[in-house]
Amino acid sequence: MTHVAIVGAYGSAGVAVAEGLADAVGSEITRLTLIDDGEPGGGLCILRGCMPSKEVLSAAGHRYQMRHDHRLVGDPPEIDLEQVVATKDEHISNFASHRRAAVHGMAERDGVTFLHERARFVDDRRLVVDGREIDADYVVVATGSSPNVPDVDGIDDVDYDTSADVLDATELPDSGVVMGFGYVGLELVPYLAEAGVDLTVIEHDERPLDEADPAFGDDLLSLYREEFDVDVVTETYEERVEKTDDGVRLHVDGPDGEHAIEAESLFLFTGRRPTLDGLGLAETAIDPQTRDGDEWVRDTMQARDDERVYVVGDVNGKEPILHVAKEQGYVAADNILADLRGDSLTEYENVHHHVVFSGAAVYPYARVGHSKASAEAAGIDHVAVEREASSDGVFKTKLTPRGRASLVVGTDGTVLGYQGLHYHADVMAKTMQVVVEREMDVRDVPDRAYHPTTPEILDGLLRSAAEKL
């Protein structure tokens, strides 16, 4: 008898594992137990991540484009926060209901059980759920991530808002100071700005978005400063924060020395951390720490300290992105079945594929595969070409002339990577994923966009790269 338990079955990673194992129940697997205490259930992406954030960004994007269209007259409308949140909640409720139905549908099969309770380990692969002990042959941990609160002096004595708070806010302050200018900050700062919040953003580095080549980070700085009137202070670090009669005072140290920034509210967009609290890992052999460069979760998705515990999605700390979580879930399911058969296990390999809905989603950033910097770091012989969006008339006709795109190609012609920070860059990510993952030769990719459409920028890159080769 083989019993598999999945902790975090409502999330994208947990559902992927369950889908990958469900058809094996009754043959290779005797019992499959799905566990999640979510209320309402639905998973992070649906309830507090990707989907609700795009809901609110759409309102900001519409207002931004109205503000920047000289053909429209009159004052731009204000964002109705109550309507934004109500619309978001209605859509998210429907999405979450669909997810729950999928999980509960699997639980109607013989040998599959769903427990709407919290689970914790009390021993190796032994769980307690609602006072009942469950001994499993394999346990999958898919408990997601939680907002990260940075270790800054005074942070526990002040009020702050995380991304989850912003997504539910029907009232916002007149001013705010933002800690964190990664994916979350890049997406939510324009929403707050379009909603009327006067913002100061703290950026530790010379420019945001570490994964991007410098020109893209510089463009983002210009975009946020000039188009959204956001004060982004760079190469600056938070020292301490304190409460004031009117809000908060954040003490920082930057190029001009130490100084204080006062605002009505503090926004923490400082990333996310694996949700391990209350899971009881201390009762097991599993130590969720990196030791001597050895990560606690293998690329097979197995825990380093217990090969029959699989850890997938945000909780393993590898790459907290939805599509990665799903892919890891399917790999874990395949590997559990492979282990039962005595076959070799597969390591999860991910081609870099990120989209950040920066610039109120009007100017999203996308990267697939290598950047110029990552290709150089990997020692790959390559050529790189770049094109500004303003070089293509289609972006001018749509009044979205900002941004750029780049292409990295091996000297043998293989397309290695694409980056875009421009209107519709997110839409082009799938096309470029196919080109990169299929290792297509740049000279074989059709140079034919349907005029006038925004993929013309890809044609320009393809031509330039082929000529450079």
Phi, psi and omega per residue, in radians:
M1 nan 2.335 3.125
T2 -2.155 2.148 -3.091
H3 -2.030 2.185 3.085
V4 -2.014 2.282 3.093
A5 -2.035 2.346 3.122
I6 -2.015 2.040 3.125
V7 -1.722 1.989 -3.053
G8 1.798 0.804 -2.974
A9 -1.347 -0.243 3.121
Y10 -1.426 -0.389 -3.065
G11 -1.310 2.925 -3.074
S12 -1.065 -0.729 3.139
A13 -1.200 -0.790 -3.132
G14 -1.077 -0.738 3.116
V15 -1.101 -0.709 3.136
A16 -1.070 -0.732 3.102
V17 -1.093 -0.816 -3.116
A18 -1.051 -0.758 3.120
E19 -1.106 -0.634 -3.130
G20 -1.250 -0.365 -3.088
L21 -1.853 -0.326 -2.965
A22 -1.004 -0.730 -3.097
D23 -1.224 -0.272 3.131
A24 -1.555 -0.118 3.134
V25 -1.219 2.253 -3.086
G26 1.767 -0.220 3.078
S27 -2.144 -1.476 -3.135
E28 -1.353 -0.477 3.125
I29 -2.025 2.318 3.138
T30 -1.497 -0.755 -3.097
R31 -2.396 2.470 3.052
L32 -2.251 2.053 -3.120
T33 -1.937 2.119 3.125
L34 -1.777 2.228 -3.033
I35 -2.269 2.275 3.055
D36 -2.858 2.333 -3.133
D37 -1.783 0.247 -3.103
G38 -1.019 2.363 3.135
E39 -2.486 1.734 -0.008
P40 -1.371 2.683 3.093
G41 -1.304 2.711 3.121
G42 2.897 -0.379 -3.128
G43 1.608 2.739 -3.050
L44 -1.050 -0.829 -3.068
C45 -1.007 -0.745 -3.105
I46 -1.297 -0.756 -2.993
L47 -1.530 -0.636 -2.986
R48 -2.413 0.162 -3.032
G49 -2.228 -2.030 -2.980
C50 -0.921 -0.889 -2.953
M51 -1.300 -0.849 3.104
P52 -1.132 -0.575 3.131
S53 -1.149 -0.651 3.112
K54 -1.227 -0.501 3.071
E55 -1.063 -0.858 -3.088
V56 -1.303 -0.567 3.125
L57 -1.126 -0.518 -3.131
S58 -1.100 -0.646 3.096
A59 -1.148 -0.751 3.124
A60 -1.115 -0.707 -3.136
G61 -1.107 -0.728 3.111
H62 -1.092 -0.754 -3.122
R63 -1.174 -0.713 3.125
Y64 -1.029 -0.797 -3.103
Q65 -1.184 -0.575 3.074
M66 -1.171 -0.668 3.132
R67 -1.147 -0.500 -3.022
H68 -1.815 0.239 3.095
D69 -1.881 1.828 -3.076
H70 -1.221 -0.149 3.122
R71 -1.439 -0.187 3.110
L72 -1.785 2.406 -3.092
V73 -1.967 2.801 -3.137
G74 1.637 2.859 -3.131
D75 -1.172 2.462 3.072
P76 -1.143 2.572 3.140
P77 -1.196 2.746 3.035
E78 -1.485 2.688 3.061
I79 -1.378 2.166 3.093
D80 -1.504 1.726 -3.032
L81 -1.080 -0.636 3.137
E82 -1.136 -0.687 3.107
Q83 -1.222 -0.678 3.104
V84 -1.035 -0.857 -3.095
V85 -1.193 -0.693 -3.141
A86 -1.123 -0.744 3.117
T87 -1.139 -0.768 3.097
K88 -1.033 -0.804 -3.097
D89 -1.111 -0.676 3.134
E90 -1.122 -0.822 -3.138
H91 -1.139 -0.781 -3.108
I92 -1.116 -0.643 3.102
S93 -1.056 -0.711 3.123
N94 -1.189 -0.746 3.125
F95 -1.084 -0.777 -3.109
A96 -1.151 -0.657 3.118
S97 -1.084 -0.683 3.101
H98 -1.107 -0.736 3.120
R99 -1.105 -0.800 3.140
R100 -1.070 -0.695 -3.131
A101 -1.089 -0.654 3.124
A102 -1.120 -0.752 3.139
V103 -1.180 -0.822 -3.107
H104 -1.164 -0.540 3.096
G105 -1.115 -0.713 3.084
M106 -1.100 -0.597 -3.089
A107 -1.252 -0.159 3.082
E108 -1.425 -0.164 3.118
R109 -1.350 2.645 3.054
D110 -1.089 2.332 3.111
G111 1.542 -0.076 3.126
V112 -1.988 2.283 -3.123
T113 -2.230 2.444 3.023
F114 -1.975 2.290 3.103
L115 -2.074 2.036 -3.133
H116 -1.546 1.157 -3.076
E117 -2.528 2.959 3.072
R118 -1.521 2.485 3.132
A119 -2.076 2.564 3.015
R120 -2.534 2.629 3.108
F121 -1.339 2.477 2.972
V122 -2.138 -0.095 3.086
D123 -2.975 3.119 3.114
D124 -1.044 2.040 3.109
R125 0.998 0.400 3.020
R126 -2.012 2.143 -3.090
L127 -1.979 2.651 2.946
V128 -1.973 2.182 3.135
V129 -2.277 1.983 -3.135
D130 0.924 0.769 3.082
G131 1.422 -0.076 -3.109
R132 -1.880 2.387 3.119
E133 -1.524 2.429 3.102
I134 -2.184 2.104 3.054
D135 -1.724 2.096 -3.111
A136 -2.056 2.589 3.059
D137 -1.338 -0.602 3.074
Y138 -2.348 2.427 3.053
V139 -2.159 2.326 3.052
V140 -1.913 2.177 3.107
V141 -1.785 2.107 -3.115
A142 -2.459 0.953 -2.994
T143 -1.592 0.111 2.983
G144 1.289 -2.681 -3.085
S145 -2.397 2.913 -3.121
S146 -2.314 2.736 3.106
P147 -0.972 2.381 3.121
N148 -1.568 2.210 3.072
V149 -1.780 2.035 -3.047
P150 -1.214 2.741 3.139
D151 -1.523 1.402 3.124
V152 -2.048 2.342 -3.119
D153 -0.957 2.204 3.088
G154 1.616 -0.071 -3.045
I155 -1.103 -0.528 -3.115
D156 -1.335 -0.174 -3.075
D157 -1.818 0.059 -3.127
V158 -2.165 2.764 3.031
D159 -1.472 2.550 3.090
Y160 -2.600 2.814 3.107
D161 -2.031 2.314 3.038
T162 -1.682 -3.130 3.115
S163 -1.030 -0.655 3.138
A164 -1.087 -0.675 3.120
D165 -1.142 -0.729 -3.118
V166 -1.119 -0.694 -3.105
L167 -1.129 -0.402 -3.125
D168 -1.829 0.020 -2.998
A169 -1.333 2.188 3.007
T170 -1.784 -0.048 2.999
E171 -2.419 2.487 3.139
L172 -2.306 2.700 -3.121
P173 -1.304 2.953 3.069
D174 -1.334 -0.483 -3.107
S175 -2.511 2.715 3.135
G176 -2.734 2.669 3.007
V177 -2.014 2.357 -3.008
V178 -1.948 2.209 2.960
M179 -1.809 2.133 -3.138
G180 1.852 1.957 -3.122
F181 -2.254 0.696 3.012
G182 -1.563 -2.552 -3.089
Y183 -0.983 -0.818 -3.062
V184 -1.140 -0.814 -3.141
G185 -1.126 -0.737 -3.137
L186 -1.069 -0.538 -3.134
E187 -1.473 -0.750 -2.998
L188 -1.523 -0.406 3.137
V189 -1.033 -0.810 3.107
P190 -1.094 -0.590 3.086
Y191 -1.082 -0.822 3.121
L192 -1.109 -0.702 -3.131
A193 -1.120 -0.779 3.125
E194 -1.168 -0.442 3.093
A195 -1.437 -0.018 3.024
G196 1.773 0.211 -3.134
V197 -1.567 2.237 3.070
D198 -1.413 2.019 -2.936
L199 -2.045 2.496 2.895
T200 -2.082 2.226 -3.078
V201 -1.982 2.340 3.112
I202 -1.689 2.105 3.097
E203 -2.076 2.145 -3.071
H204 -1.209 -0.596 -3.032
D205 -1.711 -3.090 3.129
E206 -1.189 -0.456 -3.124
R207 -2.713 2.800 3.129
P208 -1.419 2.987 3.010
L209 1.170 1.392 -3.094
D210 -1.009 -0.587 -3.049
E211 -1.283 -0.243 -3.077
A212 -1.600 2.660 2.986
D213 -1.143 2.647 -2.981
P214 -0.888 -0.660 -3.092
A215 -1.044 -0.587 -3.136
F216 -1.254 -0.715 3.079
G217 -1.107 -0.683 3.098
D218 -1.123 -0.705 3.097
D219 -1.102 -0.685 3.109
L220 -1.095 -0.752 3.097
L221 -1.013 -0.836 3.141
S222 -1.082 -0.741 -3.124
L223 -1.041 -0.840 -3.073
Y224 -1.250 -0.621 -3.141
R225 -1.280 -0.741 -3.011
E226 -1.551 -0.674 -3.042
E227 -1.608 -0.504 -3.098
F228 -1.990 -0.001 3.089
D229 0.972 0.728 3.123
V230 -1.743 2.346 3.090
D231 -1.527 1.784 3.112
V232 -1.757 2.022 3.109
V233 -1.747 2.160 -3.026
T234 -1.790 2.885 -3.129
E235 0.863 0.769 -3.052
T236 -2.270 2.472 -3.088
Y237 -2.200 2.514 3.096
E238 -1.317 2.320 3.114
E239 -1.800 -0.877 3.118
R240 -2.844 2.811 -3.137
V241 -2.332 2.533 3.141
E242 -2.455 2.737 3.127
K243 -1.458 2.487 3.049
T244 -2.166 3.040 3.123
D245 -1.113 -0.495 -3.075
D246 -1.835 -0.020 -3.124
G247 2.709 -1.958 -3.100
V248 -2.390 2.745 3.033
R249 -2.240 2.065 -3.126
L250 -1.838 2.109 3.117
H251 -1.602 2.210 -3.075
V252 -2.260 2.836 3.086
D253 -2.229 2.119 -3.096
G254 -2.456 -2.845 -3.110
P255 -0.999 -0.508 -3.136
D256 -1.676 0.259 3.139
G257 1.585 -2.917 -3.110
E258 -1.422 2.422 3.037
H259 -2.746 3.004 -3.078
A260 -2.044 2.541 3.085
I261 -2.093 2.174 3.134
E262 -1.876 2.480 3.132
A263 -2.726 2.903 3.132
E264 -1.272 -0.613 -3.081
S265 -2.398 2.705 3.048
L266 -1.939 2.208 3.091
F267 -1.895 2.212 3.115
L268 -1.827 1.811 3.049
F269 -1.997 0.850 -2.952
T270 -1.686 0.658 3.044
G271 1.410 -2.950 -3.085
R272 -2.332 2.783 3.130
R273 -2.236 2.674 3.127
P274 -1.026 2.408 3.120
T275 -1.501 1.649 -3.137
L276 -2.043 -0.236 -3.106
D277 -1.032 2.328 3.091
G278 1.397 0.007 -3.102
L279 -1.417 -0.345 3.074
G280 1.396 0.467 -3.128
L281 -1.097 -0.413 3.120
A282 -1.107 -0.336 3.121
E283 -1.495 -0.005 -3.111
T284 -2.061 -3.117 3.086
A285 -1.399 -0.097 -3.007
I286 -1.449 2.212 3.063
D287 -2.002 1.903 -3.055
P288 -1.389 0.838 3.107
Q289 -2.229 2.610 3.027
T290 -1.352 2.298 -3.128
R291 -2.114 2.074 3.109
D292 0.909 0.731 3.136
G293 1.387 0.009 -3.117
D294 -1.649 1.949 -3.109
E295 -1.210 2.711 -3.050
W296 -1.364 -0.219 3.081
V297 -2.181 2.190 3.133
R298 -1.271 2.920 3.083
D299 -1.233 -0.226 3.007
T300 -1.376 -0.059 -3.082
M301 1.360 0.152 3.069
Q302 -1.498 2.490 3.010
A303 -1.145 2.416 -3.127
R304 -0.983 -0.654 -2.993
D305 -1.677 -0.046 3.088
D306 -2.748 1.822 -3.007
E307 -1.248 -0.116 3.070
R308 -1.771 0.178 2.973
V309 -1.958 2.159 -3.137
Y310 -1.894 2.440 -3.073
V311 -2.221 2.028 -2.984
V312 -2.270 2.656 3.097
G313 1.450 -2.807 -3.060
D314 -0.928 -0.561 -3.001
V315 -1.140 -0.394 3.141
N316 -1.463 -0.115 3.034
G317 1.298 0.137 -3.085
K318 -1.362 -0.952 -3.106
E319 -2.782 1.719 -3.010
P320 -1.384 1.279 -3.128
I321 -2.361 2.472 -3.012
L322 -0.932 -0.955 -3.037
H323 -1.124 -0.533 3.086
V324 -1.183 -0.736 3.126
A325 -1.022 -0.769 3.138
K326 -1.138 -0.785 -3.132
E327 -1.101 -0.711 3.091
Q328 -1.089 -0.659 3.126
G329 -1.083 -0.759 3.127
Y330 -1.173 -0.655 3.088
V331 -1.103 -0.753 3.135
A332 -1.070 -0.762 3.126
A333 -1.071 -0.819 3.126
D334 -1.053 -0.679 -3.098
N335 -1.263 -0.602 3.067
I336 -1.081 -0.786 3.126
L337 -1.167 -0.679 3.108
A338 -1.100 -0.708 3.135
D339 -1.108 -0.695 3.117
L340 -1.116 -0.570 -3.124
R341 -1.506 -0.161 -3.082
G342 1.419 0.320 -3.139
D343 -1.572 2.926 3.091
S344 -1.233 2.580 3.140
L345 -1.608 2.709 -3.113
T346 -1.775 2.414 3.028
E347 -1.589 2.447 3.119
Y348 -1.337 2.161 3.090
E349 -2.085 2.197 -3.058
N350 -2.035 2.112 2.943
V351 -1.315 2.213 -3.104
H352 -0.873 2.145 -3.059
H353 -2.665 1.608 -3.080
H354 -2.179 2.542 2.965
V355 -2.299 2.243 3.065
V356 -2.028 2.168 -3.082
F357 -1.493 1.131 3.139
S358 -1.313 2.961 3.079
G359 1.012 0.693 -3.111
A360 1.028 0.517 -3.138
A361 1.193 0.023 3.028
V362 -1.378 -0.604 3.120
Y363 -2.138 1.234 3.139
P364 -1.293 2.710 3.066
Y365 -1.879 2.340 3.084
A366 -2.320 2.477 3.012
R367 -2.425 2.282 3.054
V368 -2.220 2.186 3.130
G369 1.300 -2.550 -3.022
H370 -1.380 2.518 2.821
S371 -1.589 3.035 3.080
K372 -1.090 -0.744 -3.115
A373 -1.126 -0.740 -3.103
S374 -1.234 -0.580 3.080
A375 -1.155 -0.708 3.096
E376 -1.129 -0.751 -3.138
A377 -1.113 -0.551 3.138
A378 -1.461 -0.061 3.119
G379 1.255 0.498 -3.105
I380 -1.582 2.239 3.042
D381 -1.217 2.203 -3.021
H382 -2.731 2.950 2.920
V383 -2.139 2.602 3.135
A384 -2.254 2.399 3.093
V385 -2.247 2.706 -3.069
E386 -2.411 2.637 -3.141
R387 -2.549 2.319 3.078
E388 -1.463 2.500 -3.129
A389 -1.045 -0.583 -3.112
S390 -1.142 -0.200 3.091
S391 -1.304 -0.288 -3.136
D392 -1.913 2.168 -3.059
G393 -1.031 -0.471 -3.083
V394 -1.068 -0.596 3.134
F395 -1.248 -0.579 3.088
K396 -1.183 -0.714 -3.124
T397 -1.149 -0.446 3.121
K398 -1.648 0.118 3.128
L399 0.961 0.694 3.069
T400 -2.329 1.127 -2.983
P401 -1.467 -0.063 -3.059
R402 -1.426 2.816 2.983
G403 1.782 -3.120 -3.056
R404 -2.758 2.964 3.046
A405 -2.491 2.745 3.125
S406 -2.494 2.757 3.141
L407 -2.357 2.338 3.072
V408 -1.968 2.210 -3.048
V409 -2.291 2.345 3.064
G410 -1.143 2.740 -3.122
T411 -1.161 -0.202 3.035
D412 -1.577 0.008 3.111
G413 1.758 -0.184 -3.101
T414 -1.176 2.237 3.094
V415 -1.281 2.107 -3.047
L416 -1.799 -0.460 -3.094
G417 -3.049 2.738 3.120
Y418 -2.389 2.473 2.969
Q419 -2.282 2.471 3.067
G420 -2.505 2.337 2.959
L421 -2.245 1.523 -3.063
H422 -2.923 2.976 3.081
Y423 -0.977 2.258 3.117
H424 1.227 0.250 3.082
A425 -1.050 -0.593 3.130
D426 -1.112 -0.626 -3.117
V427 -1.194 -0.528 -3.084
M428 -1.429 -0.188 -3.081
A429 -1.055 -0.705 -3.108
K430 -1.156 -0.770 3.105
T431 -0.998 -0.801 -3.098
M432 -1.265 -0.471 3.039
Q433 -1.078 -0.783 3.131
V434 -1.083 -0.782 -3.118
V435 -1.086 -0.790 -3.092
V436 -1.244 -0.834 -3.065
E437 -1.230 -0.449 3.072
R438 -1.501 -0.016 3.108
E439 0.930 0.822 -3.111
M440 -1.269 2.599 3.045
D441 -1.395 2.314 -3.077
V442 -1.008 -0.473 -3.117
R443 -1.386 -0.180 3.134
D444 -1.775 -0.138 3.131
V445 -1.381 2.182 -3.101
P446 -0.994 2.275 3.098
D447 -1.663 1.366 -3.061
R448 -2.760 1.566 2.971
A449 -1.562 2.636 3.120
Y450 -1.468 1.903 -3.018
H451 -1.268 2.486 -0.172
P452 -1.685 1.820 3.107
T453 -2.190 2.693 -3.022
T454 -1.149 -0.365 3.043
P455 -1.121 -0.036 3.010
E456 -0.943 -0.523 -3.133
I457 -1.138 -0.557 3.080
L458 -1.188 -0.709 3.112
D459 -1.027 -0.737 3.129
G460 -1.076 -0.710 3.109
L461 -1.150 -0.775 -3.130
L462 -1.057 -0.772 3.131
R463 -1.107 -0.785 -3.099
S464 -1.100 -0.729 -3.128
A465 -1.163 -0.732 3.137
A466 -1.096 -0.726 3.129
E467 -1.147 -0.670 -3.114
K468 -1.189 -0.578 3.092
L469 -1.139 nan nan
